[in-house]
Amino acid sequence: MKEGQFCFLHNPDIPDEEKRLVQARGGKGNVVKIEEGLPEIKINTADDVVSLLEDTANRVRSGELDIRIANTLAYIAGHLLKALEIADIKKKVESVERIILERKTK
């Protein structure tokens, strides 16, 4: 604590309960408060994920979005890309199976 004689944990002006809560959460600076929610977006394609990441990067660069929220969005985006890729492969396999089945029945 910049101006004080004590660190946060030894400051007699801070109640013990608050100290315990802060320690349990990993520190006061570990809390992210979202003042205004981000607009909802639909993500159906890899291009949508690219748009999400572009928007996230721009918001971080402008100081509008906390880096921890951006990291979470990037993590989720990685899983979204994998899910979209799996769905695309599934469609292709089903298409190939349908063609093979049609050729067998002729």
Buried (B, 14 or more C-beta within 10 A) or exposed (E): EEEEEEEBEEBEEBEEEEBEEBEEEEEEEEEEEEEEEBEEEEBEEEEBBEEBBEBBBEBBEEEEBBEEBBEEBBEEBEEBBEEBEEEEEEEEEEEEEEEEEEEEEE
